[in-house]
Amino acid sequence: MRRPDLAAVFRAAAVTGVVHAVDLDTGAEVGVGSDEPVVLSSVFKLPLLVEFYRQAEAGLLDPAERCEVAAEGRTEGPTGLAAMRDAASLSLRDLAFLMITVSDNAAADVLAARVGLDAVNGMLAAFGLTRTWVEHDCRGLLAALAADLGDAAAPLDPRTLGRLRVLDPARTNRSTPREMTRLLGMVWRDEAAGPESCAAIRRLLGLQVWPHRLASGFPYDDVVVSGKTGSLPTIRNEVGVVEYPDGGRYAVAVFTRSIGTAQHQPRADASIGTVARAAVDHLRAS
């Protein structure tokens, strides 16, 4: 079967992009730029989640352990605890829930401090994901962005993009589309941790609330889309797994970059679902 022109989808949306999609049962794959280095943005929360459950499984932490999150000094963000104003007390696993379902930066950083980024990177190396690296937590990422911008409150000047470390895969949290689908495959095949832990990871990814990227390509009640998004100036990403009622399951990783610097990028968002659908349709028809 003729391979779909996935790059044309990105061009039509006025973005550059890379994608990798793989049938988790047959290994059939399709993509464009599948081994190109990419900026993870909040997609780094996926490997953090996996290492959290691995440590829980090993008895290194208790998922029910309570964490007191003070009102002052939280990592900033538009959702979850990061946007709330009062002190809160949550379990580690509820922090993981917020980190994945609404991409809560404050919850992610509390979890990262407990799990340790060195442990996350050690896990990735042990998995053979040698091009995936978590350089910093959300606070570190936002601090680098603010330092490079000078005035974080000012409108983003396109001329400043080249100096932003958070947009350079060599200097920030990074991976490749293929390595992200490999990690997802390990979770869906119960290889990243024990079956109970992998099931818990899949559950949280399935509860993510954002429908406008990967899920937009599969608007059917009987098709399940689980994933994790990531966003930065000009960056719109999502990685996830699409499951069909006939048992077909496909890991997809899409990373885009727009020319424009607007905060809202609906065409870029929609291109993620469109290119994912084209890739999965090709795999299902092959």
C-alpha positions in Angstrom: 0.0 0.0 0.0 1.2 3.5 -0.8 2.6 5.3 2.2 0.6 8.4 3.2 2.2 11.8 2.7 2.4 12.7 6.3 4.7 15.7 5.7 1.9 17.2 3.6 -0.4 17.3 6.6 2.1 19.4 8.5 2.6 21.7 5.5 -1.1 22.3 5.2 -1.2 23.4 8.9 1.8 25.7 8.4 4.0 23.8 10.8 7.0 21.5 10.7 6.6 18.2 12.3 7.8 14.6 12.8 5.8 11.5 13.6 6.2 7.9 14.4 3.3 5.3 14.6 3.7 1.6 15.2 1.3 -1.3 15.5 2.0 -2.6 19.0 1.3 -6.2 18.1 2.8 -6.6 14.6 5.6 -4.1 14.8 4.5 -2.5 11.4 5.4 1.2 11.4 5.2 4.4 9.5 6.6 7.9 10.1 8.5 10.9 8.9 11.5 12.2 10.8 11.0 9.4 13.4 14.6 9.6 14.7 14.9 13.3 14.7 15.6 14.9 18.1 12.6 16.7 19.6 11.7 18.9 22.5 9.5 17.0 24.9 8.0 19.9 26.9 5.5 18.3 29.2 5.7 14.9 27.6 8.6 14.4 30.0 6.0 13.7 32.6 5.4 10.3 30.9 8.8 8.8 31.8 8.5 10.5 35.2 5.2 8.7 35.7 6.7 5.3 34.7 9.6 5.7 37.1 7.2 6.7 39.9 5.2 3.4 39.5 8.4 1.4 39.2 9.6 2.8 42.5 6.3 2.1 44.1 6.5 -1.4 42.9 10.0 -1.8 44.3 8.8 -0.5 47.7 10.9 2.7 47.5 7.9 4.8 48.0 4.3 4.5 49.0 1.8 5.9 46.4 -0.5 6.7 49.3 2.1 8.9 51.1 0.7 12.3 51.9 2.4 15.4 50.6 1.8 18.8 52.0 2.0 21.4 49.2 2.3 24.9 50.5 0.6 27.8 48.8 3.9 29.7 48.5 6.7 28.6 46.2 4.8 26.3 43.9 5.9 25.9 40.3 3.7 28.1 38.1 1.2 26.8 35.5 -2.3 27.3 34.3 -3.9 24.1 35.7 -4.2 22.1 38.9 -2.3 23.0 42.0 -0.1 25.3 40.0 -3.1 27.6 39.5 -4.6 27.1 43.0 -4.0 29.5 45.9 -4.4 27.5 49.1 -2.3 24.9 50.7 -3.2 21.3 49.8 -2.6 17.8 51.1 -2.5 15.0 48.5 -1.1 11.5 48.1 1.7 10.9 45.7 -0.6 9.0 43.3 -3.1 11.8 43.3 -0.3 14.2 42.4 0.5 11.8 39.5 -3.1 12.0 38.5 -3.0 15.8 38.3 0.4 15.7 36.5 -1.0 13.6 33.7 -4.7 14.4 33.4 -4.3 18.2 33.4 -0.5 18.5 33.1 -0.2 20.2 36.5 3.4 21.6 36.7 3.3 22.0 40.5 2.2 18.4 41.0 4.8 17.2 38.6 7.6 19.0 40.4 6.6 17.6 43.8 6.6 14.1 42.3 9.9 14.8 40.5 11.5 15.8 43.8 10.4 12.6 45.4 11.3 10.3 42.5 14.5 12.0 41.4 15.4 13.0 37.8 18.5 10.9 38.0 16.4 7.9 38.6 14.2 8.7 35.6 17.3 9.0 33.4 18.7 5.8 34.8 15.5 4.0 33.9 15.5 5.4 30.4 19.1 4.2 29.9 18.2 0.8 31.2 15.4 0.6 28.7 17.8 1.4 25.9 16.2 4.8 25.2 19.6 6.5 24.8 18.3 9.6 23.1 15.8 10.4 25.7 16.9 12.7 28.5 15.1 14.7 31.3 17.3 17.7 31.8 15.1 19.6 34.2 11.7 19.7 36.0 9.0 22.2 35.2 10.5 24.8 37.5 13.9 24.5 35.8 12.3 24.6 32.4 10.3 27.8 33.2 13.4 29.4 34.8 15.4 28.8 31.6 12.6 30.2 29.5 12.3 33.3 31.7 16.1 33.9 31.8 16.3 33.7 28.0 13.3 35.9 27.3 14.3 38.6 29.8 10.7 39.8 30.2 8.5 36.7 30.4 5.4 38.9 30.5 6.1 40.6 27.2 4.7 39.3 23.9 7.0 36.7 22.4 9.2 38.3 19.7 9.9 35.8 16.9 13.5 37.1 16.7 14.2 35.7 20.2 13.3 32.1 19.4 16.8 31.1 18.4 18.1 31.9 21.9 15.5 29.9 23.9 17.2 26.9 25.4 13.8 25.2 26.0 13.3 25.0 22.2 16.7 23.4 21.6 16.6 19.6 22.0 20.3 19.6 22.8 19.7 21.8 25.9 16.3 20.7 27.3 14.2 17.6 27.9 14.4 15.6 24.7 13.7 12.4 22.9 12.7 11.1 19.4 9.3 10.1 18.1 10.5 6.5 17.8 11.7 6.3 21.4 8.5 7.7 22.7 6.5 5.0 20.9 8.9 2.4 22.2 8.2 3.6 25.8 4.5 3.6 25.2 4.8 0.1 23.8 6.6 -1.1 26.9 3.8 0.3 29.0 1.0 -1.3 26.9 2.8 -4.7 26.9 3.5 -4.6 30.6 7.3 -4.4 30.0 8.0 -1.0 31.6 6.9 -2.3 35.1 4.7 -5.1 36.5 1.2 -5.6 35.0 -0.6 -3.7 37.9 1.7 -0.7 37.6 1.5 -0.6 33.8 -2.3 -0.8 34.1 -2.2 2.2 36.5 -0.1 4.2 34.0 -2.5 3.4 31.2 -5.4 4.4 33.3 -4.0 7.9 33.9 -3.0 8.4 30.3 -6.6 7.5 29.4 -7.9 10.1 31.7 -6.1 13.1 30.1 -8.7 15.8 29.5 -7.4 17.4 26.3 -9.4 16.4 23.2 -8.0 18.8 20.7 -4.8 17.1 19.5 -4.4 13.3 19.2 -7.9 12.5 20.1 -9.4 14.9 17.5 -8.4 12.4 14.8 -10.4 9.6 16.3 -13.9 11.0 17.2 -15.5 7.7 17.9 -17.0 6.4 21.1 -15.5 2.9 20.6 -12.0 4.1 19.9 -9.9 4.8 23.0 -7.2 7.4 22.9 -4.7 7.7 25.8 -1.9 10.2 25.8 0.2 13.1 27.1 0.5 16.5 25.6 3.3 19.0 25.7 3.3 22.7 24.9 5.9 25.6 24.7 6.1 28.7 22.5 5.8 27.3 18.9 5.8 23.7 20.2 2.7 21.5 20.2 3.2 17.7 20.9 1.3 14.6 21.9 2.3 11.0 22.4 -0.3 8.3 23.0 -1.9 5.0 22.1 -5.0 4.5 20.0 -7.1 1.4 20.7 -9.8 0.0 18.3 -12.6 -2.2 19.3 -11.2 -5.0 17.1 -8.1 -5.2 19.3 -5.8 -3.1 17.2 -3.6 -0.8 19.2 -1.2 1.8 17.8 1.4 3.9 19.6 1.8 7.4 18.0 4.1 10.2 18.8 3.7 13.6 17.0 5.9 16.7 17.6 5.2 20.0 15.8 6.7 23.4 15.6 4.9 26.5 14.2 6.2 29.6 12.5 3.9 31.8 14.5 4.3 32.6 18.1 0.6 33.0 19.1 -0.4 31.3 22.3 -3.3 29.5 20.6 -2.4 27.4 17.6 -5.6 25.5 16.6 -4.2 24.4 13.2 -1.1 22.9 14.8 -3.3 21.2 17.4 -5.6 19.7 14.8 -2.6 18.6 12.6 -1.6 16.2 15.4 -4.9 14.3 15.2 -5.0 14.5 11.4 -1.5 13.1 10.9 -2.0 10.4 13.6 -5.2 9.3 11.9 -3.5 9.1 8.5 -0.6 7.0 10.0 -3.0 4.7 11.9 -5.2 4.2 8.9 -2.2 3.2 6.8 -1.1 0.7 9.4 -4.6 -0.8 9.6 -4.9 -1.1 5.9 -1.5 -2.6 5.3 
